[in-house]
Amino acid sequence: MSGLVIVGVDGSAAGLAAVEAAAREAQSRGAGLRVVHAFAWPAMHVPLGPSSLGPPEGGIRNMADRLLAEAVERARAVAPEVEVSHALVIGEPLSVLEVQSRSAELVVVGSRGMGGFVGLLVGSTAVHLAAHGRCPLLVVREQPAADGPIVLGVDGSAAGESAVDFAFAEASLRNAPLLALHAWTTWNAPLPPPQDASAPYVNPPGALAGEEERLLYEALAGHGEKYPDVVVEHVAVHGRTREALIEASRSAQLVVVGARGRGGFAGLLLGSVSQAVLHHAHCPVAVVRGVGGHH
């Protein structure tokens, strides 16, 4: 067993879908799976055991044990050969899963859980972990296209290098093609070097598109040799990144993005593109923090 996949459960249908995805991830990676439930009730000083007026199997603690047992059973049904453990950890979900992420190679959560507000597309736990987790995060959203590609958002930033590594490894594990997508506009393209003031254009016609395509190829350089089994399609489009990735997600089995990219504000842990994809993608989303996000 080479590593550990963590999945957070809360008794919701989204949580059980995350368990199934996590079991498949653990199986493909040859990793163990730990099913974790954050048990916040003790801090609220409420009775945990069964009521004297109710059945002996009642009570909050027994309910938590049952939902963990159901999740473990679901995981073993999906991937019988995976070593599955479970943990009932006292604490609030955000902090519990952040601590758990320190010993994991991947954390998996549902897009929304119990207590989710109506109209909230992605729960606070998923957004918090995308910004603060110590390993890549997989957020299980809508049912993915089973034979679709892994879609990788590429912006050419140093922070995005970890997302490129993750996407290639994931495509290899899943035996899936990789669609590397770079979207650009004149607003997010790098500034050109100083030019002669008499030149008719800051960028000659077609030059900017060529530069952006070159950036895409450079961002993936070396990965083809490391993962020769992965078939890569390079796509550079003129348009807004978030819209391009959300549209590509319609036929994808997974979208991979960095937590922050080119043009991110200093101190902002989760970029606007990552947040938009988390909220609106039509398939599961992996958010991978840069090297600085790992400790």
Residue pairs with C-beta under 8 A, 6 or more apart in sequence:
1 30
1 31
1 32
1 83
2 29
2 30
2 31
3 29
3 30
3 31
3 32
3 104
3 105
3 106
4 31
4 32
4 33
4 34
4 103
4 104
4 105
5 22
5 25
5 26
5 29
5 31
5 32
5 33
5 34
5 104
5 105
5 106
5 107
5 108
6 22
6 34
6 36
6 97
6 100
6 101
6 104
6 106
6 107
6 108
7 18
7 19
7 21
7 22
7 23
7 33
7 34
7 35
7 36
7 71
7 75
7 107
7 108
7 109
8 15
8 18
8 36
8 37
8 38
8 93
8 96
8 97
8 100
8 107
8 108
8 109
8 110
8 125
9 15
9 16
9 18
9 19
9 35
9 36
9 37
9 67
9 68
9 71
10 37
10 38
10 67
10 93
10 110
10 113
10 114
11 63
11 67
11 114
12 110
12 112
12 113
12 114
12 116
13 110
14 110
14 111
14 112
14 113
14 140
15 71
15 109
15 110
15 113
15 114
16 70
16 71
16 74
17 110
17 140
18 108
18 109
18 110
18 140
19 35
19 71
19 74
19 75
19 78
19 108
20 74
20 75
20 78
21 108
21 138
21 140
21 284
22 33
22 35
22 75
22 106
22 108
22 138
23 33
23 74
23 75
23 76
23 78
23 79
23 82
23 84
24 78
24 79
25 31
25 106
25 108
25 138
26 32
26 33
26 79
26 82
27 78
27 79
27 81
27 82
28 173
28 174
29 105
29 106
29 173
31 82
31 105
31 106
32 82
32 83
32 84
32 85
33 75
33 79
33 82
33 83
33 84
33 85
34 84
34 85
34 86
34 87
34 100
34 104
35 68
35 71
35 72
35 75
35 84
35 85
35 86
35 87
36 86
36 87
36 89
36 96
36 97
36 100
37 64
37 67
37 68
37 71
37 86
37 87
37 88
37 89
38 89
38 91
38 92
38 93
38 96
38 97
39 61
39 64
39 88
39 89
39 90
39 91
40 90
40 91
40 92
40 93
41 48
41 60
41 61
41 64
42 48
42 90
43 90
43 91
43 92
46 60
47 59
47 60
48 59
48 60
48 61
49 59
49 61
49 62
50 56
50 57
50 58
50 59
50 62
51 58
51 59
64 88
65 88
68 86
68 88
69 86
71 86
72 84
72 86
75 82
75 84
76 82
76 84
87 100
89 96
89 100
93 113
93 125
94 124
94 125
94 128
94 129
97 107
97 109
97 125
97 129
97 133
98 128
98 129
98 132
98 133
98 134
100 107
101 107
101 129
101 133
101 134
101 135
101 137
102 134
102 135
102 295
104 134
104 135
105 135
105 136
106 135
106 136
106 137
106 138
107 129
107 133
107 135
107 136
107 137
107 138
108 137
108 138
108 139
108 140
109 123
109 125
109 126
109 129
109 137
109 138
109 139
109 140
110 123
110 126
110 139
110 140
111 121
111 122
111 123
111 126
111 139
111 140
111 141
111 278
112 120
112 121
112 122
112 123
112 126
113 123
113 125
116 123
121 279
121 280
122 139
122 278
122 279
126 137
126 139
126 278
127 270
127 275
127 278
129 137
130 137
130 139
130 259
130 270
130 274
130 278
130 287
131 259
131 269
131 270
132 269
133 289
133 293
134 293
134 294
134 295
135 294
136 162
136 166
136 286
136 287
136 288
136 289
137 286
137 287
137 288
138 254
138 284
138 285
138 286
139 278
139 284
139 285
139 286
139 287
140 284
141 281
141 282
141 283
141 284
141 285
142 281
142 282
142 283
143 283
144 252
144 253
144 254
144 283
144 284
145 250
145 251
145 252
145 253
145 283
146 253
147 176
147 253
148 176
148 251
148 252
148 253
148 283
149 171
149 176
149 177
149 178
149 179
149 233
149 251
149 252
149 253
150 167
150 170
150 171
150 174
150 176
150 177
150 178
150 179
150 252
150 253
150 254
150 255
150 256
151 179
151 181
151 245
151 248
151 249
151 252
151 254
151 255
151 256
152 163
152 164
152 167
152 178
152 179
152 180
152 181
152 255
152 256
152 257
153 160
153 163
153 181
153 182
153 241
153 245
153 255
153 256
153 257
153 258
153 261
153 273
153 277
154 160
154 164
154 180
154 181
154 182
154 216
154 219
154 220
155 182
155 188
155 219
155 241
155 258
155 261
155 262
156 182
156 215
156 216
156 218
156 219
156 262
157 258
157 260
157 261
157 262
157 264
158 290
158 291
159 258
159 259
159 260
159 261
159 264
159 289
159 290
159 292
160 219
160 258
160 261
160 262
160 290
161 219
161 290
161 291
162 258
162 288
162 289
162 290
162 291
162 293
162 294
163 256
163 257
163 258
163 286
163 288
164 219
164 220
164 223
165 223
165 288
166 256
166 286
166 288
167 178
167 180
167 256
167 286
168 178
168 223
168 226
168 227
168 230
169 227
170 176
170 254
170 256
170 286
171 177
171 178
171 227
171 230
172 227
172 229
172 230
174 253
174 254
175 229
176 253
177 230
177 231
177 232
177 233
178 230
178 231
178 232
178 233
179 232
179 233
179 235
179 248
179 252
180 216
180 219
180 220
180 232
180 233
180 234
180 235
181 235
181 237
181 244
181 245
181 248
182 212
182 213
182 215
182 216
182 219
182 234
182 235
182 236
182 237
183 236
183 237
183 238
183 239
183 240
183 241
183 243
183 244
183 245
184 208
184 212
184 236
184 237
184 238
184 239
184 241
185 238
185 239
185 240
186 208
188 241
188 262
188 263
189 208
189 211
189 212
190 211
190 262
192 202
192 203
192 211
195 202
203 211
209 236
209 238
212 236
213 234
213 236
216 234
216 236
217 234
220 232
220 234
223 230
224 230
224 232
237 244
241 273
242 272
242 273
242 276
242 277
242 280
245 255
245 257
245 273
245 276
245 277
245 281
246 276
246 277
246 280
246 281
246 282
248 255
249 255
249 277
249 281
249 282
249 283
249 285
250 282
250 283
252 282
252 283
253 283
253 284
254 283
254 284
254 285
254 286
255 277
255 281
255 283
255 284
255 285
255 286
256 285
256 286
256 288
257 273
257 274
257 277
257 285
257 286
257 287
257 288
258 271
258 274
258 287
258 288
258 289
258 290
259 269
259 270
259 271
259 274
259 287
259 288
259 289
259 290
259 293
260 268
260 269
260 270
260 271
260 274
260 289
260 290
261 271
261 273
261 274
264 271
269 293
270 287
274 287
277 285
278 285
278 287
